[in-house]
Amino acid sequence: MPQIGCDCDVCKSPEPKNKRTRASILVSLTSTKHIIIDTAPEFRLQILKTGIKSIAALMYTHVHADHCHGFDDVRAFEFGKHKPTVPTPCYMDKGFIAEFENKFSYVFKTNNYGGVLPHVQLHPIPTASFTVAGVEVATLRLPHGKVQTNAYRFGDFAYATDFKTFPPDAIDAWRGKIKTMVISGVRFNPHPTHSTVNESAAILQELAVEKGYITHLSHDIDYYKHRDVLPANVEFAYDGLEIEC
């Protein structure tokens, strides 16, 4: 937010928490070991605010434009390095790899581009639980229109974005295992491929999450106007939110 060409109250709002970039998160395991989940088109601006200088791994929930088109700026982590360097592992569902390689063909296919490129090695997510940067990560596949997205869980912290529902087997797999969760919920009215705010709040209750944050909010959501309708243990997320787990 704001959306191009929109004059609604949220898009015109001076409130900083109503000015939202697209979805990426940074998982800091230590002060020097960081994992990025999704590279939104505003990834460069987002990462500059963190001050980090390296990443241990990249992970993608899916490869729709609003979640991956900031990938080129990953190349900045290569500036000043002495070659050859070890490629950064980059994880995604195997069904997305060919599409990702086509989107960024100048990185993965022979070309005449002479500049610094993102230096990554693509890995298909192998199982429902795998190791990234030395930590175990659990994953679930969730329906999102014509594709499925990957939700991720690091211990008792979970992140799930861009899904329509949490199927019963997904609820059963993660119920009672999550203290803190960031989950998408685009608006209050029904959406054909995304969970709504109320649907996501209900999923948090089904999963027995102690503290939930709803993200990926459209301009239908005013941060302060609508936050009082949320359950007591649920808040709206905002750009720059930091959560200690």
Protein Blocks (a to p, Z undefined) as FASTA:
>chain_A
ZZehiabfklmpcbfklpccdddddddfblmbccdehjafklmmmmmmnopabdfbdcdf
blcfklmmmmmmmmmmmgopacddddddddddfklmmmmmmmmmmlmpccfbfbdcdddd
ddddfblbdceehiacddddddehjbccddddehjaccdehifbdcfklmmmmgopafbd
cdddfbfbdcfkbccfklmmmmmmmnopabdcdehiafkbcfklmmmmpcfkbccddehi
acdZZ
